C-alpha cells in the first residue's frame, strides 16, 4: 500500500469517526462534498453505517497503545478479534474503540 493510499484510508477513518461522534462531517475536503455517503446512510438509532475498514484503523491504533485494552473492548461483544465482528456490531465497536483511545490519551 502506498503512502497516499494509507493517508486516504486514514482520512476516511477520521471522517467516519467525526460522523459517528457528532452525526455530521466536520471538515470539508477540497475534492469531496461535505456530506459523505456514510453521513447520508443513517440507521434507525441515529448511528451511521460503519464498515469493517472504518473500525480497523482506530482499533489497530488502540492495539499499538495497549493490546489488553483493545481486546477488553471486544469482550462485551463476545469477540476475541475484530475479524469476527458482525456488521450490526460495528457501530458500537467503533464507538467503544474510539472511547478507549480517548481515555488512553487522557490518561497519558
FENVEN-V678667 format. One record per residue. N is the residue number from 1. PHI is phi in radians with two decimals (999 if undefined). OMEGA is omega in degrees with one decimal (NA if undefined). Layout:
BEGIN
n=N phi=PHI omega=OMEGA
n=N phi=PHI omega=OMEGA
END
This chain:
BEGIN
n=1 phi=999 omega=-179.5
n=2 phi=-1.34 omega=178.8
n=3 phi=-1.10 omega=178.3
n=4 phi=-1.11 omega=178.9
n=5 phi=-1.14 omega=177.8
n=6 phi=-1.15 omega=178.3
n=7 phi=-1.12 omega=177.7
n=8 phi=-1.10 omega=178.4
n=9 phi=-1.12 omega=178.5
n=10 phi=-1.14 omega=177.8
n=11 phi=-1.06 omega=178.6
n=12 phi=-1.10 omega=179.5
n=13 phi=-1.15 omega=178.3
n=14 phi=-1.14 omega=177.6
n=15 phi=-1.08 omega=179.0
n=16 phi=-1.14 omega=177.5
n=17 phi=-1.08 omega=179.0
n=18 phi=-1.07 omega=179.8
n=19 phi=-1.10 omega=-178.9
n=20 phi=-1.16 omega=-177.0
n=21 phi=-1.41 omega=-175.6
n=22 phi=-2.05 omega=175.2
n=23 phi=1.46 omega=178.9
n=24 phi=-2.72 omega=177.4
n=25 phi=-1.14 omega=-179.3
n=26 phi=-1.70 omega=-174.8
n=27 phi=-1.89 omega=178.4
n=28 phi=-1.70 omega=178.1
n=29 phi=-1.34 omega=-179.5
n=30 phi=-1.16 omega=-174.5
n=31 phi=-1.87 omega=-179.5
n=32 phi=-2.30 omega=175.2
n=33 phi=-1.20 omega=-176.3
n=34 phi=-1.16 omega=179.8
n=35 phi=-1.77 omega=179.7
n=36 phi=-1.55 omega=175.4
n=37 phi=-1.00 omega=179.3
n=38 phi=-1.12 omega=-180.0
n=39 phi=-1.19 omega=-179.4
n=40 phi=-1.39 omega=-175.1
n=41 phi=-1.61 omega=-178.5
n=42 phi=-1.23 omega=177.0
n=43 phi=-1.53 omega=-176.9
n=44 phi=-0.93 omega=-178.9
n=45 phi=-1.33 omega=-179.9
n=46 phi=1.55 omega=177.3
n=47 phi=-1.52 omega=-179.8
n=48 phi=-1.84 omega=176.8
n=49 phi=-1.16 omega=-177.9
n=50 phi=-2.10 omega=179.5
n=51 phi=-1.64 omega=177.5
n=52 phi=-1.00 omega=-178.5
n=53 phi=-1.11 omega=178.2
n=54 phi=-1.19 omega=179.9
n=55 phi=-1.44 omega=-174.2
n=56 phi=-1.05 omega=-176.1
n=57 phi=-1.07 omega=179.0
n=58 phi=-1.20 omega=178.1
n=59 phi=-1.11 omega=178.7
n=60 phi=-1.15 omega=175.2
n=61 phi=-1.12 omega=177.7
n=62 phi=-1.18 omega=177.4
n=63 phi=-1.03 omega=179.7
n=64 phi=-1.14 omega=179.4
n=65 phi=-1.29 omega=-176.7
n=66 phi=-2.79 omega=-176.8
n=67 phi=-1.06 omega=-179.4
n=68 phi=-1.10 omega=177.6
n=69 phi=-1.12 omega=179.7
n=70 phi=-1.07 omega=178.8
n=71 phi=-1.21 omega=178.3
n=72 phi=-1.14 omega=178.0
n=73 phi=-1.12 omega=-177.7
n=74 phi=-1.39 omega=-175.4
n=75 phi=-0.95 omega=-179.2
n=76 phi=-1.06 omega=179.2
n=77 phi=-1.64 omega=-179.9
n=78 phi=1.26 omega=-176.4
n=79 phi=-2.07 omega=171.3
n=80 phi=-2.01 omega=171.4
n=81 phi=-2.72 omega=-175.2
n=82 phi=-1.24 omega=-176.8
n=83 phi=-1.09 omega=-179.1
n=84 phi=-1.45 omega=-177.0
n=85 phi=-1.20 omega=176.0
n=86 phi=-1.48 omega=-178.7
n=87 phi=-0.94 omega=-179.1
n=88 phi=-1.26 omega=177.2
n=89 phi=-1.49 omega=-171.6
n=90 phi=-1.02 omega=179.0
n=91 phi=-1.04 omega=179.5
n=92 phi=-1.20 omega=177.6
n=93 phi=-1.13 omega=179.6
n=94 phi=-1.01 omega=179.1
n=95 phi=-1.13 omega=-179.3
n=96 phi=-1.13 omega=179.1
n=97 phi=-1.12 omega=-179.7
n=98 phi=-1.16 omega=175.6
n=99 phi=-1.16 omega=178.2
n=100 phi=-1.10 omega=176.6
n=101 phi=-1.10 omega=179.5
n=102 phi=-1.10 omega=178.9
n=103 phi=-1.11 omega=-179.8
n=104 phi=-1.22 omega=177.7
n=105 phi=-1.26 omega=179.0
n=106 phi=-1.19 omega=179.9
n=107 phi=-1.29 omega=-176.7
n=108 phi=-1.39 omega=NA
END
